[in-house]
């Protein structure tokens, strides 16, 4: 049996990739600002990041209000709004850990772009909307971290 095309094509449009990359850039800027204790820059970076995730989010995405990452993001936002740099740093660290725990196991980003890390048989025909959403959420998380 031959499986062709699996892992060879990017399932995301250039626009989606740009959004993922912008989210990652803003998330990293947030982490850098928090690491240096720069409250103003952290607030600006969080604002930009929130706009990024709201553009591509759904109620079942990784930052849904009832998800752990959503609660962590709320805590981060509250800490920054109140000027609590230490609390914001702690909330950001917790958010990072929770996002890392949400990453699919066994899948690592392959910077060479060969696609060899994703060449697994696909069960797309059996996918449900929830599975598709979860796969998109996992991909978004991989782009952030």
C-alpha positions as CSV (number, residue, x, y, z in Angstrom):
1,X,0.0,0.0,0.0
2,X,1.4,3.4,-1.0
3,X,0.4,6.6,0.8
4,X,1.2,9.6,-1.2
5,X,1.2,13.2,-0.3
6,X,1.1,12.6,3.5
7,X,3.2,15.2,5.2
8,X,4.3,16.8,2.0
9,X,1.9,19.6,1.8
10,X,1.4,22.4,4.4
11,X,-2.3,22.2,5.5
12,X,-2.2,25.9,6.3
13,X,-2.6,28.9,4.0
14,X,0.1,31.6,3.9
15,X,-2.3,33.8,5.8
16,X,-2.8,31.3,8.6
17,X,1.0,30.8,8.8
18,X,1.5,34.5,9.0
19,X,-1.0,34.7,11.9
20,X,0.7,31.8,13.7
21,X,4.1,33.5,13.3
22,X,2.7,36.8,14.5
23,X,1.2,35.1,17.5
24,X,4.6,33.5,18.2
25,X,6.4,36.7,17.9
26,X,4.0,38.5,20.2
27,X,4.2,35.6,22.7
28,X,8.0,35.7,22.7
29,X,7.9,39.5,23.1
30,X,5.6,39.1,26.1
31,X,8.1,36.6,27.6
32,X,11.0,38.9,27.0
33,X,9.3,41.9,28.5
34,X,8.3,39.9,31.6
35,X,11.8,38.5,32.0
36,X,13.2,42.0,32.0
37,X,10.4,43.3,34.3
38,X,9.2,45.9,31.7
39,X,5.6,46.2,32.6
40,X,4.7,48.6,29.9
41,X,6.2,46.5,27.1
42,X,4.6,43.4,28.6
43,X,1.2,45.0,28.6
44,X,1.6,46.0,24.9
45,X,2.8,42.6,24.0
46,X,-0.1,40.9,25.8
47,X,-2.5,43.2,24.0
48,X,-1.0,42.3,20.7
49,X,-1.1,38.6,21.6
50,X,-4.7,38.7,22.7
51,X,-5.7,40.3,19.4
52,X,-3.8,37.5,17.6
53,X,-5.5,34.7,19.4
54,X,-8.9,36.3,19.2
55,X,-8.7,36.5,15.4
56,X,-8.1,32.8,15.0
57,X,-9.8,31.4,18.1
58,X,-12.9,29.4,18.7
59,X,-14.8,28.4,21.8
60,X,-12.9,25.1,21.8
61,X,-9.5,26.5,21.1
62,X,-6.5,26.3,23.4
63,X,-7.4,29.6,25.0
64,X,-11.1,29.0,25.6
65,X,-12.2,30.6,28.9
66,X,-12.9,27.2,30.4
67,X,-9.5,25.7,29.4
68,X,-6.5,25.7,31.7
69,X,-4.6,27.8,29.2
70,X,-7.5,30.2,29.0
71,X,-7.5,30.5,32.8
72,X,-3.7,31.1,32.8
73,X,-4.1,33.8,30.2
74,X,-6.8,35.5,32.4
75,X,-4.4,35.3,35.4
76,X,-1.6,36.9,33.3
77,X,-3.9,39.6,32.0
78,X,-5.2,40.4,35.6
79,X,-1.6,40.5,37.0
80,X,-0.5,42.9,34.2
81,X,-3.5,45.1,34.6
82,X,-2.9,45.5,38.3
83,X,0.9,46.1,37.8
84,X,2.0,42.9,39.5
85,X,5.1,42.0,37.5
86,X,6.0,39.0,39.8
87,X,2.5,37.7,39.5
88,X,2.6,38.2,35.7
89,X,5.9,36.4,35.5
90,X,4.5,33.5,37.5
91,X,1.3,33.3,35.4
92,X,3.3,33.4,32.1
93,X,5.5,30.6,33.3
94,X,2.4,28.5,34.2
95,X,0.9,29.3,30.8
96,X,4.0,28.2,29.0
97,X,4.1,24.9,31.0
98,X,0.4,24.3,30.3
99,X,0.9,25.0,26.6
100,X,3.9,22.6,26.5
101,X,1.8,19.9,28.1
102,X,-0.9,20.4,25.4
103,X,1.6,19.7,22.6
104,X,1.1,16.5,20.8
105,X,3.7,13.9,21.9
106,X,6.1,12.5,19.4
107,X,5.7,15.4,17.0
108,X,8.6,17.8,16.8
109,X,9.0,20.8,14.5
110,X,11.3,19.9,11.7
111,X,13.2,23.1,10.7
112,X,14.5,21.5,7.5
113,X,11.0,21.5,6.1
114,X,11.4,17.9,4.8
115,X,8.1,16.9,6.3
116,X,9.7,13.6,7.5
117,X,8.4,14.2,11.0
118,X,4.8,14.2,9.9
119,X,4.9,11.3,7.4
120,X,2.3,9.2,9.2
121,X,-0.8,7.5,7.8
122,X,-3.7,9.9,7.8
123,X,-7.1,9.2,9.1
124,X,-8.6,12.4,7.8
125,X,-11.7,10.7,6.5
126,X,-12.6,9.6,10.0
127,X,-12.0,13.1,11.5
128,X,-14.7,14.8,13.4
129,X,-15.0,18.6,13.7
130,X,-13.6,18.3,17.3
131,X,-10.6,16.4,16.0
132,X,-10.0,19.0,13.4
133,X,-10.2,21.8,16.0
134,X,-7.9,19.9,18.3
135,X,-5.4,19.4,15.5
136,X,-5.5,23.1,14.6
137,X,-5.1,24.0,18.3
138,X,-2.1,21.6,18.6
139,X,-0.6,23.2,15.5
140,X,-1.1,26.6,16.9
141,X,0.5,25.6,20.2
142,X,3.4,24.2,18.4
143,X,3.9,27.5,16.6
144,X,3.9,29.4,19.9
145,X,6.5,27.2,21.6
